[in-house]
Amino acid sequence: MIFYLILAFFFKDTDLKRVKIVTQPTALKLYFDEELTQPVKLPFNNNKSKEIFTVYTQLPSLRDTNIIEIHGKYKNISARLHQSVFFNSEVPSVMGIETYAGRNTCFIPLSTVFSGQTINLMISLQENPYGASISDIRISTMATYIGENIKECLPSYLLSGLLFICSLFSLNAFVFSYLYQSKRTLEELDISIETFLISVSIVVWIITNFDVLGVLIGNMAFVGVLNYLSFTSLPIFFSAFLCAINKKHRLMLRALQIISEINLAIQVILFVSGIYDITQMLFLTHLIDFIAIIITICVAFDFANVKKFKREQKVLSIGSTIFGMFAIVSMLLFLFGKGMNYMFLITIGFFILFGMHILASLLKLSNSLNEHAKLLESERNSYKDQLTGLGNRRLYYRKIAKLEAMGIDSETNFIMIDINGLKATNDSLGHDAGDELLKSTAICMMEAFPDAELICRLGGDEFFIIIKERAEILERRINRFISYAANWNGEVIKTISLSYGVANRSNYPGYSIPELEKAADEKMYKAKSDFYKNKSALSNALDGRR
């Protein structure tokens, strides 16, 4: 797009003069003789000769805002009154290269002095493979012309605008799904990029296919070249798009892409060298387009019926098939349906294609999000103790490594906790009771230390807590935790006995994190040893569980 905008500054096209008065257009009659006795039947082409031909017309009463509209693929048109030339069209050029692109309507400014006069028009037509003829001539104003053409092109413009919005949504959806996939492939990213390039080319082609844009910006030649470039680029992007979604026919589709690229390169070289104008070579692109449409339908139909492909791939293939059918009908209308708006039909075809592409994008995005959610759930589970729901040893190692990298302050406390009598509970009441004892302890921890940086089960009956708290407040919270556990009343477990050890840099200045962990562990084991030395306390604990 930036290239196209820069290219506009190189064009010179001075045929356009805009006015603001709207009047009803009046058809003019052309004659071969100045006496106006030999009428010209429109549309008229000069098949017998490539030279300039002269026709005459009589003008009605005029205003200064009137113009003559001459519709046809012309090279040059000059207008004379009494052998004096009052208008001569200039051939537009780009970087010194003349082109007839966009020369479909000539506008000749008039004034009241021409009222009732007979003027003669000297016209030369383009050498166009689809034929060149004068199809219509009338008195109008530029504002009238613009108003009529806006009404004609508005439906296609609206659809192309929606198409561009859809392509942006599709690009975002594909990129989003690509980022959230665990297994990323270049093909999927290529699909999103090619889709966006196709949509941009289509939108540019549609909005430049109507002369009104050239009139509004005052440069019909630039719009014509822009239309040619976008149209000739379409087979390249579309074949690349099909190649990205279809591995089975990749060789054939890649060959089509290479042929399309060669076609564009050859046409640009011939145009720049001055051998042929782009208006004379467009049939090459139409030929490639026709081949591409046939291949698209065949490939997409075959692709959509292969069971092993994903749903979104089949949706894209069905959309490509529908588009291909619309494209064939539109091409036939372009070649044989005189006066029919084939652009509106092709826009609908493209819109259906990208509607299918959005559906495929949503399916792919949904799958990617589900995969991402499963991946996150799996990652969370990998750091989770399945019995208690607390963190596990893997999370413990990860947190310790993070603290070692970031550092800790004097209020960071390491608490090692051990359940007293777990083995005795398993032996006397069974492992279900032992599991209940572990889960109940975890609940007490989460209720007493909801703001802890880490609560995890290291294995067996050992738990570990990291929490930031001042010493005097931490002591009260630990006592509350011990009270929760001692007064626990579960299905089997009626009380919980715990041993713990706390270490921080206030008590152990200069200690490293591993040394603090070891200090907390040693204090916990001392408390546990003191518990087991008191056999009566152990007996009471077991009686309470029964």
Disulfide bonds with the S-S distance in Angstrom:
none
